[in-house]
Amino acid sequence: MTDVRNKENGTKDKIVLRTRNITKIYPGTVALDDIDFNVYLGKVNVLVGENGAGKSTLMKILAGIEHPTRGEILLKDTEVNFKSSRDASEAGIGIIHQELNLFANLNVSENIFIGREKSRYGYIDHRAQEEAAVNALKRLEHRIDPKTLVKNLRIGEQQIVEIAKTLLQESDILIMDEPTSALSNEEVEVLFQIIDDLKKHHVSIIYISHRMDELLRIGDYITVLRDGHKIAEAPMKDIDLPWIIEQMVGKNDTSTLVKKGITELRDVALKVENLSLPKKEGGFLLKNVSFSLRSGEILGLYGLRGAGRTELLECLFGLHKNTTGNITLDGELIKNEDINQRIRKGITLVPEDRQREGLCTNLSVMKNTTLASLYNMTKGFHLIKRKESEATNQKIKELSVKVADYNLLISSLSGGNQQKVIVGKSLLTNPKVLLLDEPTRGIDVAAKGDIFNIMCDLANQGYAIIFVASELKEIMSVSDRIIVMSKGKITGGFPITEASEEALVTASAAGHGIDHGSD
């Protein structure tokens, strides 16, 4: 293995894996162009770049999922050629995917051991798998029942299962692609403790995240990609946040969050009264939630995981038939209607899990953009392709979606551009109320800025927006008003002029709800 001297302590850090001139060309685009990437033994090797910079593509090549157009991969100074992910796994390279690689119809233990099942007398040993799964989840300080179907887990719990599955492979090189995007602060701390332990056992970590505070805290080395090119590599101790942003975007601009502020007082678009959602096993996921939302307003919705934020948006969108209470849209009471009726009346949802709930990954950019509004593009039983094409081009232009050809698969786009397509799909339904559930999850700093600017532009056009976010700085940057939830109840309501991080955190930890936030 190649040695690189560490200037801080005079020791030599070994390079356990390197790429030389790795290039990946897709039809119409060069995703990677002559990338030289180094992975240091027993270190956290941070990889950053805007969405579309090529990070995930490079990781898929290292994990054997994609194959380079040209270039070399050297593992311990020996050239390797992975024909499949199994080849990479057998060579000691594991990956925690940004988009969860789980089977919804299988239970937790079956997902954790998929493709490498434990057997006894020629049959799968489910008991042994369940015991091993419990131990792996305990390491992550979770008590998820290994017999639970993955489709019944929340997105954060699914992320924990994905991490547990990969940790059990005991890889020498572990790729973590946005591993904390759906985790709570407490879960992130547990993961960082595991990373420290892995480093002590000489496991090399490749870490991708858009949370800059995480990178500065745990990183040992950093590599920056921009538009498929390697821009810089440096020891983390030698750089700071402005340096990272400048290398990523080509300019020193850390101001990606924008303030809007209502310019005129508009009518109430949505009024919610005593909305409740019972649990199957008793109790409530939501209890007597009441608030109102004006046209042109961005209402921030904050709370800890499990507070009921996602359930609230799902009830407004018509996903739960056992909801009680009143929902009034533009003065009209809406109740017991299916999703199609809610969409046609003017309520639309951008879901938290864009891959499973927001996109059809086997369809093109155009088909994903127009999927929810095809009723506006048909004549009789025939789809008018001209209308579909014009609508897609319009949203691509308005939302600055980076795509060479709208006939390309949606999966070929970066996470930030996929998110813009989902927003465009929602806007083509001509909504009055736009529900955004964690719209910046798993996208980079610049793409977040794009999403926030889009939100503000839409609000200024008169759209009423509910914005769910877990990061305090984000929700305080674009919201006109913020309501806080805890245990299915509203525990605080703040005009943005009175909101503070301390007040929001205090309200989110409250055990008993009060009714705030109504105009």
N, C-alpha and C positions, 0 to 999 in steps of 0.2 A: 504494500500500500504506500502511496505517496505521502510524504510528511510535509507539513507546512508549519513553520515556526510561529508559536504564539508569542507576540511581543510583550504581553503583559507579564508572563511568568517564565519566559525563556524555554518552555517545553515545546514539543512538536505535536501539533494536531494532525492526525492521520486522515487522509481522504479515503473513505471506504468504497465510495461509488462516484463515478464521474461520467458525464456525457461529452462527446466531442462532435461538434458540427451537426447536432440533431436538427433535422428539418422535417416538417410535416406540411404537406400541401393537400388541401381539399379543393374540389371544383370551385373556382372563382376566388379563392383566398389562400394566402400563406399563413398558416396558424403559428408555425415556429420556423425561424430562419437562423440556422447555424448556431444553435444554443450550446454553450459550454457551461455545465452546471456541476458544482461540487457538493458532495455530501460528506460531512466530517464525522468521524467515529465518535459515538457517545455524546453527540451534541444535538441541540435543537437548531435545525437548518431552516430558517424562515424563508419562504418564497412569497413575494408580493407583486402586485401589479393590478391595473384596472381590469374590470370584467372585459374579456376578449383579449387580454394580453398573452394568453397561452398557458397559464399555470396548470389548469386542469388537463389540458391536452398533454403537456409534458409528463404529468403524474400518471396519466393513463398509459403512456408509452413505457414508463418505468415499471408499471404494474402489469404489463403484458396485455392490456386491454386494447390498446391501439398499437400500430406498427409504424415506425418512422419511414418517411420517404427516402431519407438517407441519413447517414451519421452512425456513430458507435456508442454503445453503452459498455463501460468498463466496471466490473465488480471485482474489487480487490486486485486491480490491474489486469484482470483477464476479461477479454471481450465476451459478452453474452448476447444471445439473440432469443428473446422470449417470444414464443409463438402463441402463448395463451397466458391468462392470469394464473393458471395452475403452475406453469413453468416458473413464473416470477415468485409465486408462493413457495415453491419447493426450493428456490434459491434464497429464500429468507426475506422476501419483500412483501409486506402486507399493506393494505390501504383501507382507511376509513373514508368512505365516499362522501362528497358534499351532498349529493342526492342519494337518499337512503337506498341501499341495495337489499331490500327485505321482501319477503313473500307474505302478503297480507292474509292469505288463507291458511297459513301455517302458524303454529304457536311459537312462543319465544324460544324454547329449547330447540325446536326443530330448525328455526332460523339460525340459531347460533352454531349448529353443527351441520348445516346444509352442505352437502358435498364431501363431508368427512365424518359421517355418522359413526357412533360407537356401536359395535355389534357384539352379540353373544349367541353362540350356536347358530350362526347364520342369519339371525334376526336383529333388527335395530333394538338396542338396549335403551328404551326410553327412560327408564328409571335412572340409569347412570348419566344420561344426557341432562336430565332435569337436575340432578344433584350438582353436576359440574356447572350448569347454568346458574343455579342459586349461588354457588361460591363466587363465580365471576361477577355477578350482579352485586354481591355483598362487597366485593372489592371496590365497586363504584358507589357503595353506600346506598343501594337500592334494594327494595324488597318486592320486586315485580314477580308475580306468580309465573313460573316457567310454562304453565299450561295455558296461559292467556293467549288468545289469537292476537297477532300483531295488529290487525285492523281495528281492534278494540282499544289500542293504546293511543295516548296523545302523542303529538309529534316529538316532544321532548323525551318521552319514555322510549319511543322508537329509536331516537338518537343514542340513548344509553345502550339499547340492545345491539345496535350496530357497532358501538365501541367495544362492548363485551365480546362480541363475535370475533373481532379482529385481535383483541388482546390474547384470546385463547390460542391463537395461531403461533404465539411466541416468535414473532419475526425478529430478524436482526436489524432490518430497516423498516420503520413504520411510517407510512404516509398518512398524515391527518389533514384532510381537505375540509376546512370549515367545521371542525368537530364541535365547536361550542355555539353554533348559530342558533340552536334550539334549546340550549341548556340554561338553567337558572344560575345565579351567581354562586350559590352553594355547590352546585354540580360542577361548575367550572373549577372551583378550588380543589375539589376532589380529583378532577382530571389532571390538574397541574401537579398534585402530589404524586400521582401515578407516573407522570412524565419524569419527575425528578428521580423516582425509583428506577425507571427504565434506563435513564442515563447512567445511574450507578452500576447497572449491569451491562454497560457498553452498547445499549441499543441506540441506534441513530434515528432521530426523528426529523422528518420533513414536515414542516408546519405551515399551513396556509390559513390565513384569517384576514378579515377586513377590520378587525378590532385592534386598532393600533396599540392600545394600552397593553393588550395581551402580548403582542410581538415584542415590545420593548421590555416587558417583564421577564419573559421566559427564553427569548432568542439568544443564541450564541453567535450565529452567522446569519447574514441576510443577503439574498439575491433578488434583484429587481428586474422584472420583465416589462416591456412596453411594446405593444403592437407586434408581438411575436419575436422581439429582439431582446437579448440580454443587455441591460443598461449598466448595471453595477453589481459588485459583490463587496461586502465589507464585514469585519467583525462587528457585532451589534454594539459593543461598548464604545465604538468610535463614532457612532452616528446618533442622530436624534430625529424627532418627528418631522420637523421641517425638511430635513434631508430626504426622508422617505417620500414625502409628498412631492417634493421637487423632482426626484428621480422617476416617480410613477407617472406624473402628469406633464412633466417638462417645464414646470414653472412652480414657483414657491407660493402656493395658494392653498391655505388650510381652511379657507372660508367657503365651505360647501353647503352649509345650512343657511336657510333664508327665513326672514320674518315676513309675515303677510299683514295681518291686522285688517279687520273689517273696515271698509271705506264707507259703507252705508248700512243702515239698519234695515233688514229685509224681513219678510213674513216667515212665520214658523212653517217649515217644510215637513217635519216629522215630530210627532208627539207620542211618547211611550208612557203608559200608565199601568203601574202594578204588574209588570211583566214577570211571570214566574215559570220555571221549568223544573218539574219534579224529577228526582232520580228513580230509577227502576227499583232500587233496593230500599227506598224510603229517603225522606229529606228532600232538599232542593239544590239544584245546580244554580238556579237563579231564584231570588226571592224578592218580590215587590219592587222591581226596578222601575224607576220613573225618571224621565228627563225629556227635554225638547231640543230640537236642532233647527236652526234658521238657514234659509237659503244663503249661500255665500259664506257659510261658517265652516271652519275646520274644528271639529270637536275631538280633542285628544282623549283616548281611553287608556288609562294606566292601571297596572296592578301586577301582582306576582303571579307566577304560573299557578293555574288552578283557581284563579280569582273569578272566572266566569266570563272573561272578555270575549273569547272565541264563541262561546255558547250564546252570548248576547247577539253577536252579529249573525250567527246561524238562525236564531229565532226571528230576527228581523227579515231575514232572507227567505223564511218559510221552510227551513229544513226540519223543524221539530213540530209535529202535529199536536203534541200534548201540551203546547204552550198555552198559558192562560194570561189574561190581561188585555189591554187595548193598545192597538197600534193605529195611529191616524196619520195619513199621508195627504198633505194639502187639504186638510179638513174632511177627508173621506176615511171612514173607519174600514180597515182591511183586516180580515180574519179568516182563518181556515182556508187559505188559498195555497196552491202549489207554487213551486219555484217559477214556472213559466208565467203564471199570472202576476207574481211579484215583479218579475223583470219587465213585463209589459206595462205595469203601472208605474214603474220608475225606480225600483230598488235593485241594485246590483252589488255583487260581492267579489272582491279580489281576495282569494283565500290565503291562509298562512302557508300551506304546503302547495307550492305552485306546480310541482311535478305531478302529484297524484290528483289534485283537485282543480288545478287551473289550466292544465295543458293536456293535449293529446300528442304525446311525444312522437308518435308514428305518422303524424300529419305535418303538412307544410306550414310555413309562417302564415300564408294567406288563409288556409283553412282554419287555423287556430284563431286568427284575427276575426273572422266572420262567423264563427261557429254559433254564437249566441244570438245573432241577428239575421239569420238566413231568411226569416219570414219577411224581411224587408227587401229581399233580393230575388224573390221568386215571382213567377207568373204562372198561375195554376200549379202544376206539379213540376215546373221546370225552373232550374236555377239560371238566373241571368248573369252569365260570367262577366260581362262588362261591368255591371254594378259591383260585383264582388271584387274585381280587380281595382276599380276606382276607389272603393271604400278602403281597401288595404293600402293602396298607395297614399291615400290621404292621411291615414293614421301613422304610417311609417314616417311621413314627412313631418306631421305635427309633433310627434313624440320623439323624433330623431333616433329612430331604431336603426342600428347599424347592421345592415344585411345586404349582401351582394345581389340576391335574387329571392323574391318572396316565395318562390317554388321550392326553396331549400327546406329541409326538415327543421322544425323548430328546435330540435335538440342540437343543431349545429351552432346556435346562437349562445352568447355568454349569458350568465344569470341575469345581469342587469337588463339586457335587451329582451330576454324572455319575459321579464316582469313588465317591461313597457308594452309588449304584445298583449299581455293579459289585461293591462289597463285599457289599451286600445279596443280590445274585444268588449270590455264593459261599456266603454263610451259609445260604441256603435249601437247599443240598445237604447240610446237617448235617455239616460237615467236622470232622476231628480235627486236621488240620494245615492252616494257612492260609499260603500263600506270597504275599508282597506285594513286587512288583518296582517300586521307585520310586513308591510310592502318592501322594506329595505333588508329583510333577512337574507344573508348570504350574498350581498352585492357590495361592490367596492365604494370607496369614498366619492369618486366622481359620479358614479351611477346613482348613489344616494342623493347627491346634489341635483341630478336630473329629475329624479322622482319627486323631490320636494318642490322644485320649480314647477313641475307639471301640476302638483297638488294646488299650489298657490294660484297658478293660472286658471285652473278649473274653478276654484272658489271665487275668484274675481269675475268669472263668467256666470256665477250664480248657482253652481252645484253645491249641494249640502254634503259635507264629508265627515265621516267618522273614521278616525285614524288610530289604530292600535299599535303601540310600540312598547318595547321593554327597556329601551335606553332613554334615560331621563333627558339628556341633552337634545335628543332628536325630538321628543314629544313637546319639549318646551320651546323648540326653535320655530315650529310651524303652526302650532295650535293657537286658536283664538280663546279657547276655553278648555279646561281639562276636568274630567271626572275620574275618580279613582274607585276601583272595585276591590273588595276582599270577601272571600267566601260567598260569592254569588250576590253580594249586596253592594250598593253604592255607599262608600264611606267618606267621600269628600267631593267637593265641587269648587273649582277655582277659576275666576277670570285670569287670563294670562298675566295681567298686571299684578296679581296677588299670589301667583304660584311660585313656589320655591322647591328645590330638590328635597329639602328637609321636610316640608309640609306634605309632599307627595309620598315620600317613603313612610312617614308616620301614618298617613291615611291608609296606605296599602297594607300595613301591618295590623290594622284595627280588627278586632274580633267581632264587633257588632256593627251592623250597617245603619246608616241614617240616610234620609232622602235628600240629596243635594243635586245641584246642577240644572234644575228646571228654571226656565225663564218665566 
